[in-house]
Amino acid sequence: MTAHVTIRSRRPLRLLAAAPLLAAGLVGAAPAAAAAPPVLAGLTITPAVVPSGSGAALVATATNTTTGPLNASMGVNVPAGLAVSGVSGTGGCTPRNLTRLVYCGVQGLPAGATATIRFTVTPGSAGTYTVQSYARVMYATDNSLATRTLTAE
């Protein structure tokens, strides 16, 4: 069956230019969801508010969102004013603590698996500290980022 449409407009080019998009169902369609990065970063700080000089538990994660194993890099950028202690890792991550950066590489992170870095951060003075973690395919430059804040009173 063929449909015929009669268009009476002073601006037929605008309407006709949109016709292929209408026919394809693209005009007014919901935007496509962004694809998950191959390695997804996560970050939690518990509690998020502490007295100055008291510690908070920090957990950074890197999750393989692909269907196969991959080599991943992950880390946490620690702002000045936060002391780091008790660093450990899981899922093949053996973290290195460089004071302002705690990081590790994970060889062969299985599909759907998560590696973690855990440590305690202790603020030396009152203020708000922004902490950021990253995760990526090893040697790639497209980071997945997670950011949280810690408030010291």
Secondary structure, 3 states (H helix, E strand, C coil): CCCCCCCCCCCHHHHHHHHHHHHHCCCCCCCCCCCCCCEEEEEEEECCEECCCCCEEEEEEEEECCCCCEEEEEEEECCCCEEEEEEEEECCCCCEECCCEEEEEEEEECCCCEEEEEEEEEECCCEEEEEEEEEEECCCCCCEEEEEEEEEC
